[in-house]
Amino acid sequence: MAEPEELQQDPVTQRLRAWDAQSVAEVLEFRGERTLVVPRSHLRRVAEFLHGEPDLAFNFLSDITGVDRFPVEPRFELKLSSAFHSPSHHIAFARARARE
């Protein structure tokens, strides 16, 4: 599924994709909340990058949730939510799909 242009233009998504083109698999938006789908293998590197960049400074992990999506595959999903120091960058941080 192609991402709408406004989601592709998100500054955080652009920074991540410029840093590593494979870092964001998909960008979703639902009811005003933006979600970056990060491949499981990239999750730690992405979190470290976003935390360490002074102008982004992800500085608060607010929630980690495990989801069992049975019967959908991949069945298990890990959702992480993070807050920013700047309201201009407020998005849901990541959703990493973990396979069994």
FIGUGU-860525 format. One record per atom (N, C-alpha, C): x, y, z; atom name. Coordinates in steps of 0.001 Angstrom, whole numbers. Each point is the difference from the previous one (the first is absolute). Layout:
+---------+---------+---------+--------+
!       x !       y !       z ! drense !
+---------+---------+---------+--------+
!       X !       Y !       Z !     CA !
...
+---------+---------+---------+--------+
***
This chain:
+---------+---------+---------+--------+
!       x !       y !       z ! drense !
+---------+---------+---------+--------+
!     841 !   -1180 !       0 !      N !
!    -841 !    1180 !       0 !     CA !
!     887 !    1244 !       0 !      C !
!    -289 !     923 !    -889 !      N !
!     772 !    1245 !     -95 !     CA !
!    -416 !     947 !    1120 !      C !
!     987 !     674 !     550 !      N !
!    -272 !     969 !    1055 !     CA !
!    -483 !    1300 !    -611 !      C !
!    -981 !     649 !     626 !      N !
!    -405 !    1324 !    -471 !     CA !
!    1177 !     976 !      90 !      C !
!      15 !     976 !    -889 !      N !
!    1091 !     970 !     -86 !     CA !
!     267 !     703 !    1329 !      C !
!   -1046 !     378 !     746 !      N !
!     211 !     725 !    1257 !     CA !
!     713 !    -865 !    1036 !      C !
!    -174 !   -1322 !     -51 !      N !
!     721 !    -868 !     922 !     CA !
!    1462 !    -149 !    -414 !      C !
!     253 !       7 !   -1297 !      N !
!    1377 !     -78 !    -494 !     CA !
!     779 !    1263 !     340 !      C !
!    -690 !    1124 !     140 !      N !
!     650 !    1279 !     266 !     CA !
!     240 !     261 !    1486 !      C !
!    -415 !    -909 !     862 !      N !
!     219 !     149 !    1437 !     CA !
!    1497 !     166 !     266 !      C !
!     415 !    1046 !     738 !      N !
!    1434 !     260 !     182 !     CA !
!     750 !   -1119 !     725 !      C !
!    -622 !    -655 !     958 !      N !
!     670 !   -1086 !     712 !     CA !
!     192 !   -1187 !    -939 !      C !
!   -1014 !    -322 !    -766 !      N !
!     103 !   -1096 !    -970 !     CA !
!    1090 !     296 !   -1019 !      C !
!      41 !    1223 !    -496 !      N !
!    1033 !     379 !    -973 !     CA !
!    1398 !    -129 !     585 !      C !
!     185 !     449 !    1237 !      N !
!    1318 !    -105 !     654 !     CA !
!     415 !   -1453 !     143 !      C !
!    -936 !    -838 !     438 !      N !
!     320 !   -1415 !     161 !     CA !
!     355 !    -646 !   -1333 !      C !
!    -775 !     273 !   -1021 !      N !
!     254 !    -612 !   -1308 !     CA !
!    1283 !     540 !    -629 !      C !
!     365 !    1239 !     286 !      N !
!    1273 !     535 !    -491 !     CA !
!    1164 !    -672 !     719 !      C !
!    -163 !    -294 !    1269 !      N !
!    1026 !    -667 !     803 !     CA !
!     146 !   -1468 !    -397 !      C !
!   -1146 !    -682 !    -192 !      N !
!     -13 !   -1410 !    -397 !     CA !
!   -1315 !    -255 !    -736 !      C !
!      98 !    -233 !   -1275 !      N !
!   -1197 !    -163 !    -841 !     CA !
!    -905 !   -1142 !     446 !      C !
!     557 !    -973 !     704 !      N !
!    -783 !   -1162 !     445 !     CA !
!    -569 !     170 !    1409 !      C !
!     207 !    1155 !     617 !      N !
!    -381 !     183 !    1403 !     CA !
!   -1500 !     127 !     230 !      C !
!    -739 !     437 !    -997 !      N !
!   -1449 !     138 !     132 !     CA !
!    -647 !    -793 !   -1120 !      C !
!    -718 !   -1048 !     382 !      N !
!    -652 !    -848 !    -993 !     CA !
!   -1290 !     630 !    -512 !      C !
!    -678 !     728 !     878 !      N !
!   -1309 !     538 !    -353 !     CA !
!    -347 !    1125 !     964 !      C !
!    -765 !     969 !    -463 !      N !
!    -505 !    1079 !     850 !     CA !
!   -1520 !     -55 !     -63 !      C !
!    -618 !     -29 !    1170 !      N !
!   -1454 !     -75 !      88 !     CA !
!    -517 !    1178 !     809 !      C !
!   -1221 !     381 !    -259 !      N !
!    -644 !    1014 !     827 !     CA !
!   -1432 !    -418 !     224 !      C !
!    -431 !      48 !    1259 !      N !
!   -1368 !    -351 !     364 !     CA !
!    -445 !     940 !    1098 !      C !
!   -1065 !     706 !    -258 !      N !
!    -570 !     942 !     962 !     CA !
!    1026 !     992 !     536 !      C !
!     819 !     493 !    -906 !      N !
!     960 !    1029 !     364 !     CA !
!    1272 !    -502 !     658 !      C !
!     154 !   -1314 !     171 !      N !
!    1213 !    -540 !     594 !     CA !
!     840 !    -667 !   -1071 !      C !
!    1232 !     434 !    -130 !      N !
!     906 !    -528 !   -1005 !     CA !
!     795 !   -1161 !     583 !      C !
!     129 !   -1059 !    -777 !      N !
!     757 !   -1183 !     411 !     CA !
!    1043 !    -314 !   -1054 !      C !
!    1232 !    -187 !     436 !      N !
!    1069 !    -441 !    -882 !     CA !
!     189 !   -1491 !     248 !      C !
!    -136 !    -787 !   -1053 !      N !
!     211 !   -1441 !     114 !     CA !
!    1476 !    -254 !    -285 !      C !
!     695 !    -460 !    1025 !      N !
!    1445 !    -217 !     -68 !     CA !
!     257 !   -1506 !      -8 !      C !
!     790 !    -480 !    -955 !      N !
!     334 !   -1428 !       7 !     CA !
!     658 !    -400 !    1323 !      C !
!    -338 !   -1162 !     463 !      N !
!     516 !    -495 !    1278 !     CA !
!    1527 !     108 !      74 !      C !
!     672 !    -337 !   -1083 !      N !
!    1467 !       5 !     -12 !     CA !
!     592 !    1408 !     116 !      C !
!    -794 !    1031 !    -227 !      N !
!     475 !    1390 !      47 !     CA !
!    -440 !     748 !    1260 !      C !
!    -824 !    -606 !     809 !      N !
!    -652 !     726 !    1084 !     CA !
!     981 !     665 !     969 !      C !
!     992 !    -725 !     460 !      N !
!     941 !     584 !     961 !     CA !
!     799 !    1137 !    -621 !      C !
!     515 !    -198 !   -1213 !      N !
!     769 !    1042 !    -677 !     CA !
!    -834 !    1257 !    -220 !      C !
!   -1264 !    -181 !    -396 !      N !
!    -894 !    1145 !    -224 !     CA !
!    -232 !     745 !    1313 !      C !
!    -259 !    -737 !    1071 !      N !
!    -225 !     640 !    1304 !     CA !
!    1239 !     773 !     444 !      C !
!    1177 !    -583 !    -171 !      N !
!    1235 !     684 !     377 !     CA !
!     237 !    1249 !    -850 !      C !
!    -295 !     -95 !   -1291 !      N !
!     159 !    1157 !    -881 !     CA !
!    -928 !    1137 !     426 !      C !
!   -1259 !    -305 !     213 !      N !
!    -968 !    1034 !     352 !     CA !
!     275 !     596 !    1376 !      C !
!     494 !    -800 !     905 !      N !
!     345 !     514 !    1326 !     CA !
!    1245 !     891 !     -60 !      C !
!     954 !    -376 !    -834 !      N !
!    1276 !     701 !     -44 !     CA !
!      41 !    1244 !    -864 !      C !
!    -968 !     181 !    -880 !      N !
!      -4 !    1190 !    -863 !     CA !
!    -532 !    1199 !     791 !      C !
!     826 !    1034 !     193 !      N !
!    -406 !    1132 !     842 !     CA !
!   -1294 !     686 !    -434 !      C !
!    -227 !     122 !   -1293 !      N !
!   -1212 !     696 !    -435 !     CA !
!   -1235 !    -905 !      -3 !      C !
!     169 !   -1285 !     222 !      N !
!   -1141 !    -912 !     132 !     CA !
!    -209 !    -359 !    1469 !      C !
!    1053 !    -504 !     635 !      N !
!      37 !    -298 !    1437 !     CA !
!   -1229 !    -733 !     521 !      C !
!    -269 !   -1173 !    -530 !      N !
!   -1001 !    -864 !     628 !     CA !
!     504 !    -241 !    1410 !      C !
!    -703 !     508 !     975 !      N !
!     528 !     -57 !    1353 !     CA !
!    -903 !    -701 !    1000 !      C !
!   -1040 !    -668 !    -471 !      N !
!    -902 !    -640 !     948 !     CA !
!    -735 !   -1138 !    -680 !      C !
!     228 !   -1225 !     464 !      N !
!    -738 !   -1159 !    -483 !     CA !
!   -1201 !    -153 !     911 !      C !
!   -1181 !     238 !    -525 !      N !
!   -1182 !      51 !     848 !     CA !
!    -758 !   -1306 !     108 !      C !
!     198 !    -919 !    -961 !      N !
!    -817 !   -1211 !      46 !     CA !
!     623 !   -1083 !    -867 !      C !
!     -12 !   -1230 !     499 !      N !
!     366 !   -1178 !    -789 !     CA !
!   -1136 !    -991 !     161 !      C !
!    -550 !    -444 !   -1118 !      N !
!   -1140 !    -898 !      26 !     CA !
!     246 !   -1186 !    -917 !      C !
!    -252 !   -1201 !     501 !      N !
!      48 !   -1199 !    -824 !     CA !
!   -1406 !    -318 !    -482 !      C !
!    -135 !    -322 !   -1286 !      N !
!   -1318 !    -254 !    -574 !     CA !
!       1 !   -1376 !    -665 !      C !
!   -1021 !    -799 !     306 !      N !
!    -213 !   -1281 !    -671 !     CA !
!   -1129 !     216 !    -995 !      C !
!     335 !      -3 !   -1289 !      N !
!    -958 !     336 !   -1056 !     CA !
!    -655 !   -1235 !    -615 !      C !
!     -20 !   -1131 !     719 !      N !
!    -561 !   -1238 !    -517 !     CA !
!   -1371 !     251 !    -622 !      C !
!    -261 !    -487 !   -1178 !      N !
!     735 !    -934 !    -847 !     CA !
!     862 !     683 !   -1068 !      C !
!     177 !    1303 !      78 !      N !
!     788 !     744 !    -988 !     CA !
!    1479 !    -372 !     132 !      C !
!     697 !     -87 !   -1118 !      N !
!    1449 !    -238 !      -2 !     CA !
!     708 !    1217 !    -579 !      C !
!    1109 !     475 !     500 !      N !
!     638 !    -558 !    1185 !     CA !
!    -868 !     224 !    1228 !      C !
!     -54 !   -1003 !     821 !      N !
!    -935 !     -27 !    1113 !     CA !
!     340 !    1004 !    1099 !      C !
!    1271 !      82 !     353 !      N !
!     391 !     839 !    1132 !     CA !
!     572 !    1331 !    -464 !      C !
!    -312 !    1026 !     772 !      N !
!     442 !    1339 !    -327 !     CA !
!     413 !     690 !    1288 !      C !
!    1044 !     781 !     -88 !      N !
!     462 !     782 !    1124 !     CA !
!    -226 !    1463 !    -343 !      C !
!    -706 !     719 !     849 !      N !
!    -269 !    1413 !    -239 !     CA !
!     705 !     823 !    1060 !      C !
!     743 !     981 !    -454 !      N !
!     684 !     916 !     900 !     CA !
!    -500 !    1406 !    -280 !      C !
!    -239 !     745 !    1038 !      N !
!    -408 !    1389 !    -169 !     CA !
!    1021 !     880 !     695 !      C !
!     341 !    1081 !    -650 !      N !
!     994 !     896 !     549 !     CA !
!    -476 !    1433 !    -123 !      C !
!     373 !     811 !     962 !      N !
!    -323 !    1416 !     -50 !     CA !
!    1270 !     774 !    -349 !      C !
!    -162 !    1179 !    -542 !      N !
!    1110 !     850 !    -392 !     CA !
!      66 !    1200 !     919 !      C !
!    1150 !     647 !     -32 !      N !
!     142 !    1259 !     737 !     CA !
!    -703 !    1130 !    -722 !      C !
!    -319 !    -186 !   -1274 !      N !
!    -594 !    1057 !    -798 !     CA !
!   -1366 !    -441 !    -524 !      C !
!   -1049 !     763 !     244 !      N !
!   -1327 !    -378 !    -488 !     CA !
!     -77 !     -49 !   -1524 !      C !
!     916 !     649 !    -690 !      N !
!     -37 !     -14 !   -1462 !     CA !
!     361 !   -1367 !    -566 !      C !
!     574 !    -879 !     815 !      N !
!     382 !   -1326 !    -457 !     CA !
!    -809 !   -1103 !     661 !      C !
!   -1196 !     291 !     486 !      N !
!    -765 !   -1025 !     712 !     CA !
!    -556 !   -1034 !    -972 !      C !
!     500 !   -1194 !     104 !      N !
!    -534 !   -1142 !    -746 !     CA !
!      93 !   -1223 !     895 !      C !
!    -766 !   -1020 !    -320 !      N !
!     230 !   -1275 !     646 !     CA !
!    1316 !    -513 !    -572 !      C !
!     890 !    -445 !     854 !      N !
!    1361 !    -285 !    -425 !     CA !
!      96 !   -1167 !    -960 !      C !
!    -394 !   -1163 !     400 !      N !
!     291 !   -1137 !    -856 !     CA !
!    -956 !   -1133 !     266 !      C !
!    -150 !    -805 !   -1001 !      N !
!    -697 !   -1250 !     172 !     CA !
!     868 !   -1033 !    -689 !      C !
!     521 !    -904 !     747 !      N !
!     892 !   -1014 !    -558 !     CA !
!    -733 !   -1330 !     -22 !      C !
!     -56 !    -597 !   -1128 !      N !
!    -657 !   -1295 !    -107 !     CA !
!    1028 !   -1097 !     233 !      C !
!    -245 !    -802 !     994 !      N !
!     927 !   -1081 !     339 !     CA !
!    -610 !   -1333 !    -430 !      C !
!     764 !    -770 !    -715 !      N !
!    -464 !   -1326 !    -407 !     CA !
!     370 !   -1007 !    1080 !      C !
!    -783 !   -1091 !      36 !      N !
!     269 !   -1058 !    1000 !     CA !
!    1331 !    -644 !    -250 !      C !
+---------+---------+---------+--------+
***
